Structure formats: C-alpha cells, structure tokens
Amino acid sequence: MRKKSLFETNRHLRDSEKYRTSLITNVSSSTAIETGEAIQTIAGRMIASTANTTRISRLKQKQSSR
C-alpha cells in the first residue's frame, strides 16, 4: 500500500497558491533578517526564479504517482 505524501495529507498544503504565498513570505522574511535586504526584493527574486521550477516539480509528482 502506497503511503500518501505530505501534500495529500496536510490540509494546509492542499491549496497550492496559498501554500506558495505563505512559503515565499516565510522564506523571504527569514532571509531579510539574516541579510538585511528588503523583504520585497527577496520575494521578487524568489517569485521570478521559482515560477517554472514549481510547475516542473508538480508535473513530476503527478507523473510518478500514476
């Protein structure tokens, strides 16, 4: 029997848009504290660099579960 992934079992991760927004907010604010850089600058870079990566990883996840 296959175990369910964290995305399938955690209700906070089911809404992918809300999860992604929360993750970017969390990581960018933590990084801003460490680097002294503006949160908006860090978040902007994260959004630009992760747009394609997120889609690719979700596709791989869907394909592997088949």
Beta strands, then each sheet from edge to edge (+ up, - down):
end
